[in-house]
Amino acid sequence: MNLLKKNKKIRILVIGKNSFIGKNYFKHSMLKKKITLISHTEIKNINFKKFTHLINFSYDPKIKNQSYYKTNLIDKKICALIDNNRLVYIYPSSRAVYKIDKTREFYGKNKLIIEKLIKKSRKSRYLILRISNVIQFNLEGSNLFISRMLNSLKNFNSIQLDLHKNTYKDFIPLYFFSKCLDSLIEMDKTGTFNVSSGKKINVYDLAKAIINGFGKGKIFYTDKLYRDSFVLNNTKLKKIIKLSISKSKILDYCYLIGKELKKYA
């Protein structure tokens, strides 16, 4: 079956209409007309046989600091309700599964537990996305790296970093994440993928680009600095979907985020 015929049959159920990534995936997706967007509270009323793909962006915040089995077990509940063997369960996981340390012990472990639960339930009909640090203009997410930076710049005319100056991360704009996810869905891919830019972006350079877009501001460092550098290997993803993004495009996007912040200053 060619891609055009596959595309016509695609029907996507997105759970988590109020989630940060879920809202922005819907905003940027080229498959918008094929998406049904719902809250996790509506899952019992859904006819899963109508859909080819399900993406669960909803999660219980408790997975960050408690055992998974003390949370609302949303993914387990969804898996139990699915009566469609062909449906692909798409789970946005995290790069935290690769490095489980004391700062995110529960989060990394719980993400792995959920991945295993989905694999067991869906057999081969799953798509797990281990995502790097997402960036998108947002002032509401108190736990998001980008939101903390923007709120600090907006309110105090400065960005305070607790990372060593040479720290780098793998940042992925949400519009690019959406392109990658659309492509994987259109190609009906399953398995586990690192979804990232694959580029080393120095945190200082990212902060500086945002400040330049905003037009003013300084960077300060806290007394206690730590290191958390990483780049995800996205070779498997790039071989399949043939998409890439450059470091300069990511920094240009950060400049635009800073420019957007001017409207709220």
Secondary structure, DSSP 8 states (H G I E B T S, - for coil): --HHHHHHH--EEEE-TTSHHHHHHHHH-TTGGGEEEE-GGGGGG--GGG-SEEEE----GGGGTS-GGGS--HHHHHHHH---TT-EEEEEEEGGGG---GGGHHHHHHHHHHHHHHHHHHTT-EEEEEE-EEE---SS-TT-HHHHHHHHHHHHSEEEEEE-TT-EE-EEEHHHHHHHHHHHHHTT--EEEEES----EEHHHHHHHHHHHHT--EEEEEEEEE--------HHHHHHH-----HHHHHHHHHHHHHHHGGG-
